[in-house]
Amino acid sequence: MTLILVPTLKRTSTFPPTPVTGSSSSGATVLVTPGSMPAVPKLRFTLVPALNCRISEIAPRTPTVVSVGTHACARRDVTFAVARGSYIFSAGCCEHSVLLAPMPTPKIIDLFAGAGGFSLGAHLAGFSPALAIEIDQDLGYSRALNFPGTKTLYADLATLDPADALKEANLAPGEVAGIIGGPPCQGYSVMGERDPEDKRNALVGRFFEYVAVIRPAFFIMENVPGILTDALRFHLDDGLQRVSSAYSIVGPMILDAQDFGAATARERAVVIGYRPDRIAPITAADLRTNGTGPATVRDAISDVPRPNVAERDAAGNSWGRYNPGARDLLPYARRARRPPPKGLAAEIVRQAHRAGRVSGIQPTRHSPAVLARFEALQPGEIDHVSKYPRLRWDEVCKTLRAGTGRDRGSFQAARPIHPEEHRVITVREAARIQGFPDWFQFHPAIWHSFRMIGNSVSPYMAETLLSRVSERLGD
């Protein structure tokens, strides 16, 4: 008897999958799937009958075992192993051909996508960001370099019809597993005027209009805690009212990026909705931390190359190289230095990473008077003129601010001062603090890069939230 091994999780491809020819003693075409298997916690399998034939060679190389189980054969148990990046190999008292049915990567849409902190977290959690929508091309400047497989649409979500957005990305509503996004927060921020009449506040409702039309299995929306104040909360409540009949709602709750391992204190209001027919129950307790606790500024930036202008590319990016003599990297730095995962980063970015090159280290020029003020500051103190704080090595960084775009006066936000050197931190140091990996690219202009980072969800927090959803996602 030939057997096919398929996951019992609901999230499998339509059976049978596209056939690939394999050798068979009976000459029949045998369904086999090479390729990679996503690492899914507690994946279960079931054996079902298939063609009565045998495959002469099923494991061209020793597989990396992901899961091991047994099949009760007519005479004795047969051990089988599920391999990542290989065929499945089985052996025992009788010949079996087995098939791992591929689990398609669930697709998500990222609204108000910015640089892509949310998209990066989604990809790391096992989702495929199929469409990103952003109005500001400066914020989305490097998306093609970081997310070469994602369609980025530069458009105003206030006027873009959801059906048109899907058409642009060649998506059908049923293909979208989730919608994520952080509508503009300036109208709610304590750093702004908290104006209830700010036109950008209506974009929160627009987020929920997209959810109501596309009907994904889940949504995650984040914003500044100010959205929960009495004078402003009606924007969120009205949006949730549109979808509450179809979704179970978790939150809103206040989550802090440092509780997910980032080196920054960054509180955000987060609300998650999920369809109970598609996703197993989620509670607020499932989402509050990933158990790692905060990292320090030392964890995040102590190994980052110093500011440099010697290596500058045609776009204006400054590049440096890691210290070849550096040893005993801290875990935070080791994670930041990992190569880009499959599906992320254009080849030119991968080449730079393989060569040990890192971007975003262009220096900020300070006048002698500013340098003198910075030199007089102790860690933890604030410059009385610029209001820039000096970082402490052994603490987290306070929230990194974004500044404003061209349409709002082009104001640069206050940037922290390095704990030891008399300068503000570089783009790469800010990216590290926020939780971005070193291969991730930003705008060559420092101002826009800090806007990209300051407006982004920490990838550390985004990955955890989306992983909790992924673990519970069915068809």
RAFEN-V906683 format. One line per field, one symbol per residue. psi: psi as a letter, one per 20 degrees, with the letter a starting at -180 (. if undefined). A space follows every 50 residues. Layout:
psi=???
//
This chain:
psi=ppqpoqqiqhmrrppqrpqppqqqhijqppoqoaaqpqopplpqqqpqqb qmrqphpinirpqopgqqaqporhhrqppqppqpkrrppqqbirpppqpo ppoqppqrpoqlhbhkgggghgghijroohpppqhohghjgjhhhhmijp ppooroihipphhhggghjlqqhiiohqpqqnqpihiiqiiailohjphh hiighhghggghghlrhrqppqrqhiijqhiihhggghghhhihhiqppo aqqpqphhijiqkqonpqppppqqphihpqqprhhiiirjihrqrrhghg jhjpqrqqjhnpahijppqaqqoiiprlqqhghgghiqqqrpiqprhhgh ggghjkqprkkpqppqrhgghgghhipqpirppigijpqpqphjrqqrpp qharahikilppqppqpqhgqmrrqrghhggghhjqrhipqaqhpgghgh ggghiqpphgggggghhhghhjpb.
//
